[in-house]
Amino acid sequence: MNVLQQKKLKPLSFTNVVIDDAFWSPRIQVNREQTIPHQYVQCKETGRIDAFNLTWKHGMDYEPHIFWDSDVAKWIEAASYSLATHPDPELEKLVDDVISLIASAQHPDGYLNIYFTVVKPGERWTDLRDAHELYCAGHLIEAGVAHFEATKKRTLLDVVLRYADHIDSVFGIEEGKKRGYCGHQEIELALVKLYRVTGVKRYLELSQYFIDERGREPHYFILEKEVKTGFFHDFMNHLDNLKEYNQSHKPVREQSKVVGHSVRAMYMYSAMADLAGEIGDESLLKACERLWGHLHTKNMFITGGIGSTGKNEGFTYDYDLPNETSYAETCAAIGLVFLEPKNASAGM
């Protein structure tokens, strides 16, 4: 066992932590009593939840969007975290009902995505750069893990295990598999969580594949867009550097500067740090150290915000940290929270 593996820390369960203070406790209470119920209402009223009925047809209102799966998944994850420390039969019933609906939308082969089932059937895995297919899968996996850990029910966990197995059958370096990866990182860190709760090493290896394959030549997204126009074609074409935007400009171990979309970057760095600890990969750890150093010394506001411009929802150049026009997306701050404890545990 190397030094990195000896330093590895295990995430602490929510059920082993009690927060009782004047700052966080009221906010957690508001989140539990107001925000989570309100999010459910919004997902219901906008058609996100009912979209899993798969009854939408072209010409109908509320056309499912590529993000919808992830919105519902994130609500389940949030509700599960709340249930882990504050049991609530009414909320648990809502979660169970939504999970049942999601399970009913799963294909026999394990595939599960609203948009590519009813809006663009037959086009699954053809727009990895833009369409957030693997991103949505990642959030669903995280929801499945959170729900299982909170309730010990396998209803959603079994769904995401089937989906992860399907994804594993599609992507990889083996003959006949796609050598692709997601334009918006998320599934990489989700697969590490799935490995931790199941002990199935194949999920860890799939996460490592997505990390290792990113930025290799021939560049997957370049080849993909020679065949199919992306969902965000017009937006992507206004960017100065498409490869840097989604951190695919170099293999991850060769990257030393934070670039591109800040949320994508934080999710990827978090997965890299997770993998470095799980598999004892010193090269991944060193890459994380370089990137963390560049991030917090030259590209972070004093408030902890990151990603200074709305043009690419991310980074520009060193020390470009304007006050009045700061973008500093909330999602990026959340991603930074994911990364920071890992940095501390690895001695960064």
Steps between C-alpha positions, in 0.01 A plus 500: 500500500644839398485827693195618308298191590605529864359855507167398348202612706150358484204735462306541824133414487241773558351282771823526700495880509286731712485867401351719770606861476368851434620521139447168320210352697239759391611466139477121512152534649388736221646262244313207653168672562478742206757447224470126442115503492508805270746328265264205473212730407713669234610167352137388496348817357758532222449143383839368606364219717210398278739486203612163634160367392649521148167616356629821341455527122632758255274805498399468865585757768789453743746340260753317720837672516840331518540621862169374637622161620770667707258749657282220637804298604644790696168544680503133601858534621417809707188337644700189586762700688219657700338164571832366624491730801132601523259217417184628333239244385330748267824598326611137484172409330553773240851373433379140472234601248747690283746212512228258391426725203868523407536122519205459263682710239810279492567310178546122509873545435533738797507826306311787665464849355177689426628721219653219296198281558215729389657805330797350314446123505770307321764768561635392838874558555534707179550843660726443798656847479175694541202286599591424864401134469775369725464805724135413566599139559755615757248701698258209492772270632577745781130511584486121510796483737362775726156338514644160588725641770211699651226236488677168428248451220641364175220628275707772332838339564403197295384729219829687486701178526329377184564834333866502605539147364352615170739798484790267577397284205505802267817690598859387529814415309385151407415421140147604407466756780483878468816687600292798614443691823256768615520864400387592852683298763292346779475128442866459596447596864161323510658168399750528787206538740332198341819299547523602865147387578514174298866400505474415128837596357366518146331831583827646628673382183232663286551829682873468441438432131301824463777694676785337310337527157428872524723713278655215304551521125329448266269734689161335550289817485666613177417167338149502644415845361615398152198269501237681711427861599492545876205614710688819592658550157456879484618558855803276461605675182536836676753364749868586462621148575251213483741243637593709802132572567442139607858430615570261211793700359756264655500168685416582862844411637658761270270782610642766729267800461129531573319584176153503350165443664552513876235244602629244253851559632407457867308178435794359307759600759283349775484171311875511441563549873258218585672265258846601619406387848314184400761359261812661646581694183780745578486654151136595547580643843779716358268629228243588766765684700607705197144587408403584858802728532415686182135525601527639849802728451405662167136431414293523818316800643562586865143380563587155364315558173647360179431550130510873429309530172160402365635456147618148576360482855855455612862606501676759285859589590699524822387769745197599290276541805265795438265621769190633324492249213600189693310191381608259778226243441346332804544157339872570471515586870331170579753321282778677686357370828516148353867552418630682808461221760679265262786748473527518878500122541766456232724764648443754223 
